[in-house]
Amino acid sequence: MNAALLGEGQIKALPEMLLPMRERLLANLVMISQIPAPTGEESDRVQFLLDRFTEAQLSDAASDEAGNAVGRLRGTSSERTIVLVSHLDTIVPSQEAHEVRVEADRIIAPAVGDNALGAAIISLMPAVLEHLGIRLRSDLLLVGSTQSLGRGNHEGIRFFLDHLPQQVNVGICVEGMQLGRLNFFSIGTARADVTCTVRETSEPSRSYGSESALVVLNHIINRILAISTPTRPYTVIRMGKLRAGVAHDVEPDHAELGLEIVSHSDEMIRQICDQIDDIVVEMSARHAVDAQFDVFFSTKAGGIPFSHPLVKSVLEVMEQLDIEPDQGHSPSELSELIARNIPAVTLGITRGKRGSKKEPDYVLIDPILTGVAQLVGVMLAIDSGVCDES
């Protein structure tokens, strides 16, 4: 089978052709979901992927210096190189139970959709292509990236891309959810913590508010809320986390705020970060506390236009598979590919839901084969050359 099937409309038949792979895909998903992988502790998942790559007899199957799992499926001519990447880390602590439940229509497990499913698909992609009888002309680089989330700040994929010995032509980032996700541009993002700690001193301070870290942090929040953000370029400051105190009758000596700044302008993000830093320094001095502004995660704005042949090809594949596209944006390894002028998209595999304290994460089983068929269809389009810029 080759890219000619795109013109013949046979992409629609791929999910049924993949049915014999269903149980193997689900077994892989269950196994990898049981392996804890908080950011910086992904080595067991890395080994899981490398074992699958070795079984598929991939050349260069090894971990790099950043701990990424890397395998290369050689093409017949190696005229292009396609990168298929999924992050391996999760936000779930290793000490939390990684129990997996398989029900008739879904798989329930911590972080199963972000991103155990993506990693499971990466690990079995050589077997999927072999089952379908597909031999790509292009080299396919399969990457399970480490240190992507939170303070990892995409360190794994950044190292991988900075140390590649050859050019990468196109990238596909694989996320477990949601089916229909089509990201082809990256919005600029900065995530930061503001911490406020009352200074230990032998003499009582007369500065207002210094007795309570929460009061001082409230002053900082009010100042941040007063920062003017433009409608164009689109710019938003989101405050997502606030933590302070241990009891109702004890004034806290430490408080933390977690916030995110998103914008279509990297310059606007820089200006806002500078303003917040000035606010924090001023309030630290004014109220005799130690306050800090720590930006620990950032992505740059950019992407490929809607008119790019890669985007058009993805939409054609989605149409043949009756997938409704969702052309939004959210942080992923995409931003690192875009920053290096590599045309790339982020695609989702199935539908599901991120859990909460009351409800666990789950992914639906039936759409998974459609999501895998989507990946195959897009790779075939890239391999045929129709995604190349003219």
Secondary structure, DSSP 4 states (H G I P E B T S, - for coil): --GGGGTTTGGGGHHHHTGGGHHHHHHHHHHHHTS--BTT--HHHHHHHHHHHHHTT-EEEEE-TT--EEEEE--SS--SEEEEEEE--BSS-TTS----EE-SSEEE-TTIIIIIHHHHHHHHHHHHHHHHT---SSEEEEEEE-S-SGGGTTHHHHHHHHT-SS---EEEEEEEE-TTBEE-EE-EEEEEEEEEEEPP-SS---STTTT-HHHHHHHHHHHHHTS---TTTTEEEEEEEEEE-SSTTS--SEEEEEEEEEES-HHHHHHHHHHHHHHHHHHHHHTTEEEEEEEEEEE--EE--TTSHHHHHHHHHHHHTT---B-----STHHHHHHTT--EEEEEEE-EE---SSS--EEESTTHHHHHHHHHHHHHHHHHTTTS--
